[in-house]
């Protein structure tokens, strides 16, 4: 028996493929398991000698025992929460809050430009804020200029984002302060006018609702000056009806004239003046508030005043004469770190806490919190004073928002103040670690003798960051990020060696293996090697496991490359001064648990931009003008760092000339180099070696596969484009001789379409044609349809035979034909009336053995069939034209092809040992010495698969059949014919090899695309964008662009085609191509296993049969005749 190519009737190959597949799957599982074990085995570093003791045991959330004790204290029953129980115990206070006329209050909020974390409060409470007062400007009396101090600040940028999300508009009154007050007597009217004009320009350009001039620096001297400026503003036509506002400390209320003109509004700000050596006490004296309320109650213009509620705490230290202002979150963090107790002091109506610090100094904190601010708001409400201000934002006890809002969040913060969004930095220094988790507070509030009292049951705390270390004055710690780089790192090391400057290099782990010699040189020359993560992601967007894996990979890479590990790290993309919020603190918490010393940065010139070397030097010079010690951060990788290399020698010499010296990280930590980057002892585990072989080797192989696919794909497209243009159509001789043509129509279960197909043939314009229809053992009504419609037709012969497959049916029909030319078509195909004549005319040339027609997809009613239509148009008009140039046409399609009978006989008839009998016969005819040409005007319309499942079945048969043809005719490669040196290699490379590699190219692209998307979505800057793998993205997108050019030429050859199909190219590569890759992989596995499928019938939908019975179908006419052959 003549078995099909690749077939293995013994099934031995199939069993071998299954066995090898199982082994491969098991091996893959083993390898992946080993890699996971290696990745998840991230050891804790022994760094206790390098870090403060507080970082060795970070406090966790409250223990179950503590929770149980609180539940007992509050008599919580069943499933009641602690918050519910605390609210029950604080019912009187909660009722008093509910009685406040909160809907009547107009809430102002002062937003300082610094520190940056104050924007968190704007985000959380923008809906409660009616008037935002950001500190944006400063008036310089000496130059009469307006300085921008806040429009670019993180706080204001965050506030602008919050206001855009708010449904109702927020009034914005920017605060303009005075830079100094020493030159009051020299402020002429001309200078006043200049400052007023500057304010008009700034406020109107920004679209703000007015301005608030802060006179707190010297109320008696500055208030009159502010009034002069306000008068000029009010007189300016550009100012319009914008609001004029002044800020005056509460103790200076009497100096504000009645009425307040020229000011529309006056903010009474907290203004306690503390003398040196004063005893510790609250931030605001209740007598000041009482004074303000009493005085305002007597004024007719009291509605013009806004009473500010002080939100900040005071920290009194026993060895410092003046207190330090702290936010509520920072103050509570210190209390929690000291395990101190907050107590409420009757009479003073404020909360306080005292404790000893590590140096034995007494630290006393007095708070402004909900119980201390409630009486002020109550008194204001009773006096019908409805304008209040939170002063400043970000410093407040979150519970005070319940004084102005009845939201669920505000109510919860009354008894359970939540500081989770905030991060408190304890102490100062260039190093940091995570020293405490955020803990929600719990307190009871009640009244005694009409005054509120508070009992803090659990101290609230934000996340705590402990900083340590001290850089001496005039000292620089030089660090570099984002290397190693094959070019720039070596040049930087040369500069450091020449100038004898120590440095610390924070390395991206994925770059280490390729630059191991540079990393070794760093260690050999006394520098410190630090981690900068493995892939350089934004770690705050990563899971805890990913964070730990990033760190562990760097360790294992260093151990492999230079036999060292590291205990120091700098986070990629992190703020030089440390985290602002709970999101940014997450990686710090994980890395601190692992024992890393995390290094911050003080001076960070944006050298990743196109900053000139001179500008880098100037930036460093300006940043070190205060002569303080600092950590200088520069970049030796991640992009073009020519500017850094050029600037570094001058940076070093300039700093030294000004008295600065350079210090190494070991000296700063009182350690040795080996303490920070300890040598590795012992053998590395085989899991680690395998992991890095896979990471480095596999990544490299993937990228190689990517560039092979892209390069060869582009070269092939270019070659096909040129060949299709160069190709000239086969010249035919038109005469009056019409040799007989028999059209062979094999049919198996085609009852719905076969009649229409034959009617289309009979409608041909060619005068000498016959039809031989073969029913190949159909199990439906195909034979009946043929006999019913054509039994008596003189030009139609109907044959019936047992099922034997398409080749068998065609050979049977061929045996009954005496025509010298035959045309074979599929039973679902509709011929254009001119098609047979166009095919037949070529056979006047005795060299022609076969002619390929032009197959169109007729059922273009879904995205899938339109993809196929586009594929047919491009492949036939470009690939087939190009192949014809070298007599290398591989397929005369079974849907429409003309054959010389003698050529078929010379080739041995239709072959039965491949699934692609049309391609098999085409190659055989070519090898028999005949030419095969293409006539694009010989159009036939076919029905394409309409579901993915049908497409898979059809393309599996086609692809496997083409593989069979390539293998069967492999010796043609050495015969010197175009089908051998062009078509078959093209089939092997682009029909088999490239589709098998293409998924790996897609993986590389998707990885690069995901990085780019995250970069853009995260709003990263130029440095992050420079790290995106743009060559891979550009090369991948070059393919569809080139496909577009190729397809445009194909449509140029067929001007009657619908150009709208071209736009499908934009998505074809991201969907349709992947379906074809899958069929290639399936076909390859079938070939290996010997499981060659039989003829799988495509279910017909009769989509092309829309005409009345007895009439020739018109579908083929719809495509017209192309004018370019």
Beta strands, then each sheet from edge to edge (+ up, - down):
strand 1: 106-111
strand 2: 131-140
strand 3: 145-148
strand 4: 171-172
strand 5: 174-178
strand 6: 210-214
strand 7: 243-249
strand 8: 265-269
strand 9: 305-310
strand 10: 313-317
strand 11: 324-326
strand 12: 343-345
strand 13: 350-356
strand 14: 362-366
strand 15: 387-391
strand 16: 423-426
strand 17: 431-436
strand 18: 442-448
strand 19: 451-458
strand 20: 463-468
strand 21: 475-483
strand 22: 504-507
strand 23: 528-531
strand 24: 568-569
strand 25: 597-599
strand 26: 603-604
strand 27: 630-635
strand 28: 661-662
strand 29: 741-747
strand 30: 769-776
strand 31: 796-801
strand 32: 821-826
strand 33: 830-831
strand 34: 848-857
strand 35: 897-900
strand 36: 931-942
sheet 1: 3+ 2- 1- 15- 9- 8- 7- 6- 5-
sheet 2: 3+ 2- 4-
sheet 3: 11+ 10- 14+ 13- 12+
sheet 4: 16+ 20+ 17- 25+ 24+
sheet 5: 18+ 19-
sheet 6: 23+ 22+ 21+ 27+ 26+
sheet 7: 23+ 22+ 21+ 28+
sheet 8: 31+ 30+ 29+ 32+ 35- 34+ 36+ 33-
end
